[in-house]
Amino acid sequence: MLRIGSIVWGVRDVAAGVRFWTQALNYRPRNESEGDWVLLEPVSGVGVQLALQEVKAEASSRRRHHLDLYAFDQAAEVARLEALGAVRVQWRYEPDADYVVMADPDGNLFCVIDAGEAALVTPA
């Protein structure tokens, strides 16, 4: 099973992004900001999460947004997506990384997150 877990949105200033997107979408922080990363969720509990991630690049010079796809069985989903035409992207992973960076057939990047049981829960 695979589902959209969150849309990751690159911003230059996370605090300013939180102020804007929480008001624009009626969202709230799901967790405490880690300085360069925060996860927002709908106040109503209905809808997809929005992750704000600090980026250094200007919007016009680099891709700054991608999907995080939550997988119950990450290895099986990565293999299935490869069979559909996706490819793994060369990436510098942290030692405890729970994601695989991939590109769709058009070159758009996305991450497959090893979410376990969280992949089975559909947001209300």
Protein Blocks (a to p, Z undefined) as FASTA:
>chain_A
ZZdfbdcdddfblklmmmmmmmmnopacfbdcehjaccdddfklpacdddddddfbdfkl
ocfbdcddddfblmlmmmmmmmnopacddddddfklcbdcdddfkopacddddekjmlmp
ccZZ
